[in-house]
């Protein structure tokens, strides 16, 4: 089953002209859920008796006894109404001649028109505060996640603009009004904030999103976009750019590996033997750009909660052999782990905890238990470009897998650049490190294009034999 991450990636792969989508990372935007105190003009319907008293006074009936007689009410009830209206500044008692006369204030005239009473009220309010745009935003609490939920879901926490909570001077009342129309919809209607009095507690919350990372062929240009509920959030993306973009996120970039002859040597040697033509990366991008021009103009057709769509054009979907973008590698890697039936081979120069973890081990054991023969080769030795060597936790995970299941063979190749994925009669040759890269914030980004071959038994068998022999030779040595 195609994941929503993949659909979003395909939909916006061609969104940045001149750049290519490198990754689509499930992420979380930082927010605060703010408790505050404000002086609000509280609107409430006036009681029917007060309404009629106001109407009579407005028409010139100003005597207590006359009002009481006209309404058929006791004078004590009318007095209570007059006291309320005077207290709420709806009535006045100016001296006219030698006596005081009941008259409506300007506020009383307005209330009589709207039939609602507006009273300044100090009350507690609560709202969402965007820590990237640094302003209140209209979001209900049900949309937000706590930090524990974010970490459990494996979402990348995006760095906020500031680590402190906002001050009173930084918040505009009209922005708070828009925010509490949503956050306090069930308890407050038509809020009219006179002044924000105090900022109380600010609780860390997060809004699920997707972080799209773009890069140029030469690695000199980058870009990011934020997608929430399947739609681009240009204001948030712009705010991130103003904070420094990918530098703010602490991502690094390198030059493209697309034409790296050392890493693509395997591909160059055997790809001429593929039985059917390979759809080039240029053609894949052209087709996606053409499809995007149709799809992105109609956001209503992309509703994540109700439908699943394949945003790739038919020519890409039906192509058995084609180039794949950087962001597509994790999708095919998951497909290989979950759907392989007979054999699975993974070669990756590097290993990292963002991939080689408990979840990865669980999926490999599941594959082995359904009879899949699994071979894993990893292997860049520690050097000046790789000073820390392999992560000890990852090495331990792989070792436990190999020792605990006869169907799983794991070998440290010591110094191999090869990046290959084979499952059943499908394979990918690439410069993408399958076992170290999955939106890892400590990983250097670069454009990494691979070649996918599907259902070509002869070609896949030949590649399997070559890679399998390479791994087994390292075991013997």
N, C-alpha and C positions, 0 to 999 in steps of 0.2 A: 504494500500500500504506500502511495506517495505521501510524504509528510507535508504539512503546511509550510514548513521551512523551505522545502524544495519549491513549492508553488510560488512563494513570495520571491525567492531568488530568481526563478525563471521570468516572473512577471516584470521585475525591475532590472534584469541583467543589462539591458541596453539603455538604462535611464540617463546615464552620464555620457554624453558624446565624447569620444576620444579616450574613454577609460573603459576598463573591463571589470566586471564584478569578480572579486576575489573570494568573498565569503559572505554568508548570511548567518549571523550569529544570534541565537535566542538570547535576549538580554533583558535588563531591567533598568528603567529610568528612576533616578532617585527623587523622592518627594518627602515632604513632611505632612503629617496630619496635625494641623495646628488647632489648639484650643486658645480662644481669645475672648476678650470682653469689648463690647462696642455700645455706643449710644445710638439707638435705632429709633426712627420714626415709625411707631407701631400703628398700623391701620387696623381698626376694628369697627364693625357695624354698630351704629348707635341704637339704643333701645327704642321701640316704637313710641313710648310716651315722650321721650326726649325729642324725637323727630317732630311730633305734633306740637310740642311746646315751642320749639324753634320756629316752626311754620307760623304759628299764631303771633308770636312776637314780631316776626318779619313782616306780617301783614298789619301790624299796629295795635294788636291786642296786648297791652302791657300790664294790665291789672290782674293781680293774683286771683281775686274772686271771679273775674270774667273768664279767665283761662280755666279755672276749676269748673265753673258752670258749663262752659262750652264743651269740655271734654267729659263731663259727668263724673269727675273724680273728686275725691276729698282734697281739701287745701293742703293737708299734710303730705299727700303723695306728690302734689304739684311742687311743693316746697323742696322735697327731696330731689326732684328732677332739676329744679332751678339751681340747687346747690351743686349738683354734679356738673351741670353745664358751666357754671361760673368757675368751678375748680379746674375744669379742663380748658379754660380760657376761650369758651365759646360765647359767653355772655359778658356784658359790661353794665355798670350802673352809673353812667355819667349824671352829673347834676344839670338839670334843665329847669331854669327859673328857681323855684324854692324847693324842688323835689328831685329825687332820683328816678330815672326812667330806664326800664329794661331795654337794651339794644343788643343786636348781634355784633360781635367783633368780626374782623376780616376773616379770621380763622373759622368763626361760626358760619359765615356766609359760604365759605368753601365746603365745610362739612355738610351743610344743608344741600348743596348741589350734588355732592358725591354720596351723601348718606353714610359716610364713614367718619370715624373720629381718628385723628392723627395725634399720637401722644409720644413725646420723647421717652424712651425706656432703655434702661441699662440692662443688658442681658448677655448671657454666654453664647458664643457662636463657635462653629468649627468648620474647617474647610481644608482642601488640599492645596499644597504649595509646591510648585515645580522648582526643583533645586538646580535645573539647567537654565531655564529662562528666568529664574529668580522672580517669580510672581505667583499670585493665587490663580488656580485653574479650576474649571468646573468639572469635577469628577466625584462620583459617589464613592463611599468607602468600600463598597463591594467589589470595585474594580482593582483595588490595591492589594499587594502582598506584603507580608512581613519579611524581615531579613532571613529568618529560618526557612520560610517557604521558598524564597529565591534560591538559597543555597541548596536546598533539597532537590529543587527542579533543575539544578545545574545551569542557572542563568548567569550571564556575565553582568556583574554590577557595574554600571557606568559611573564614573567619578562625578560628583557634584561640582558646581561652580565654587561653593564655599562649604566649609564644614560646620559653621555655626548656624544658629537659627536666625531668621530675619528679624530686623528691628521695626519698630512702629513707623519710622521715617521712610522705610523702603517699600511700604505697602500702600497702594492707592485704594481709597474706599470703594470706588466704582468697580475695581477688580474683585474686591471681596464680595460686593453685592452679586456679581455674576457667579462667583464661586458658590456662595451659600444658597443661591437659588436651586442649585443641584444638591449640595451636601445636606441642606436643611429643608428639603422640599416638603417633607411630611409634617414639619412643625412650624414653618414660617413661610408666609406667602408675601410676595412683593416687598422684599426688604429694602429699606431706605436708610443707609448708614450715614449718620451725621459725622461721627468721628470714631476711630478705633482707639480704645482706651488703654488696652493692655494685651501683650502677647504672653500667653501662659506656656503650657508644655507643648513641645513639638516632637511628635513621634515619627521615627524613621519608617517610611513606607516606600513601596516600589511599584511602578507600572510596567507590566510585561510588554515587551516590544521586540523588534528585530533590528539589529544593527547591520547595515549593508556597508561593506568596505570595497572601494573601487581603487584601481591602480592602472597606471599606464604601462606600456610595453617596456619602457626603459627604467621604470621604478621611480622616476623623478616627479611624477604627479600623482596625487592621491585625492580621494574624496570619500565622504560618508553620507549616509542617509538614515533616517529613523522611520520605521514603519510600525504603526500601532493599529491593531485590528485590520491588517491588510491594506492600510492606506498610508501614503507618505505624509509625514508631519514636517512640512517645510520650515515652520517657525522654530521647531526644536532643533532640526538639522542646522539651521542658520546660527542658532545660539551656540551649538557645539563648535561650529566653524570659528565663531568669534572667540571661543575659549582656547582655540589652537587646534581644533579638529583631532586628528589622530595622535598628535603630540600630547594633547590633553589626556587621551586614552592610553598613552604610553605604548603604542604599537610602533614597531620598526618596519622599514621596507628595504628590500634588496632589489637588484636588477632582475630582469625576467630570466626564468630558467627554460623558457620555451625552446631556445636554440642551443642549450648547453650540450655540446657534443659528448662530453664524458658521461653525463647522466642518461643521455638518450641513445647510447651506443647499441643497446639491445634492440631498441626499436628500429634503428637504422639498418641493422643486419637482417632482420627477418620480416619486416613489414611488407616488402615486395611480394612475399609469398601468400598474402591474404587473398582469399578467393574472390571477394567482392570489393568494389571501390570504397575508399574512405572519404566520408564527408568532411571537408576541411574545416578548420576553425574559422576561417574567413566566411565560409558559406553558412556555418552554424550561427555566427554573429549576425550576418545579413538577414537570415530568416527570422531570428529573434527580434531584431530591430523592426522589421516589417510587421511582425505580430504585435509588438508593443505599441506601435502607432495605432493599432486597432483597439487593443484591450484597455490600455491605461486611460483612454478618453472616456471610458464607461466604467467608473468605479462601482456602480450599482450592481454590475455583473460579478463582482468579486466579494462575496459575503462568506466569510470563513465559517460562521456558525451554522450555515444551512446547506452549503453545497461544496463539492470538491470539483475542481476543474483542472485540466491539464493545459497550462498556458503555452506549452511548446507547440509550434506548428506541426502539421502532419508529416512533413518531410523529415523532421528531426526524430519524431516518435517512431517512424517506420524504418529509419536507417539502422541497419544491423551494425555497420562499422562507421564510427564518426569520432571526431575530436571532441573532448570534453573540457569544460572550463574548470578553473580552480575550485569553485564552489560546488561543483557536481561530484567531486571525489568522495566526500563523506556519505553522500546518498548511496552511491554504488557500493561503498565499503559496508554500509549497514545491510544492504541487499545481499551481499555475499555472505555475511555472517549469519543472517537469518534464514536465507533460502537455499544455500548450497545443499546438495543431496549426496554427492559422491566424494568430491575432493575440494580442498581449499588451500591455496598457497599465498603467503603474504611475505613480501620482501620490502624492508624499509631501512634506510640508513640510520634513522634516529628513532628512539622510543621516548614517550613522555606520558605523564600521569593524566593528561586531559583525555587520552585514549586508552592507554594500558592501565585499567583500573578494575574494580570489582565487577562492574557492569559488563566490561569486555570479557572478563574471565567467565562470567555466567553464560554469555552467548556462545563462547567457544566450547565450553563443556556441553552445552545443549546440542551444538552441532556434532561434537564427537559422539555423544550418546545416541544420536540418530544415524550413526554409521559413517559420518564424513571423515575422510583421511586428511589430517591437517598438518601442514609444514609452515613454520615461521622462521625466517632468517632476518636477523637485524645485524647492523654492524658498522658503525664508524668508530674507530679507536680514538681515544683521548688525544687531542692535539691542540695547537694554538688557536684553531678556529672552533674547537669543541673542548674547552678547558675543563669542564666539569665532568665529562664523560657521561655514561648512561645513568639515569636515575636509579638508585638502589632499590626503591620500592617497586619500580617497573620490572627490573631484573628479577626480583623475588616473585612477582606475580607470574611472569613467564616460566620461571623455573618450577614453580608449584604446578603449573598447568602441565608441563612436560613430564614431571615425575608422577603426577596423579592420574594420567590417562594414556593408555597405549596408543590411542589414535592421534595423539598430539606430539609432534616433534618440534623442538625449539633449539636453534643454533645461533650462537654469537659468531657472525662472519668476520669480525675484527675490522675489516676495511673495505666494505662494499658500498658502492654508490647506488646499486640497483634498487629501483622502486617498481615492484610488479605485484599485481593482484590477479589471481586466477581462481575461478570457481566454476566447477563443472566444465562446460564448454564455452566459457566466457573469460575474457581477460582484459586487463588494462596495463599498458606500459606508460610510464609517466615520470615526472620529476617531483611528484607529490609524495611526501612522507606519510604513509597511511597510519603509522603507529605513533606519530608525535603531534599531529596537527588537527585540532578541532576547536578553532576559536580560542586557542591558548594565547592569553595576553602577553606571555613572555616569549612568544614565537615571532620570528621575523617574517613579514609577509612578502611575497613576490608572486608574480604571475606564473602559474604552473599549469601548463596545458598537457593533457594526456590523450591517449588514443584507446578507444573502446572497440573491442571486437566481440561480437555476440554470435554464438551458434556455429562458429567455424571449427569443426572438430579437428581437422588436420592441422590447422595453424595452432590451435590451442594445445593439442597434444605435443607438438614440436616444442612450443615454448615451455610447457610443463616439464618435458624431459630435460631441457636445458637447465632450467632453474632448479629442478629437483636434484639433478646430478651435481650441480654447484653446491647445494646445501649438504648433500651426503658426503661429498669430498671433504668438506670442512669438518664433518664429524669424525671422519677417519684420521684427519691430520691433527 
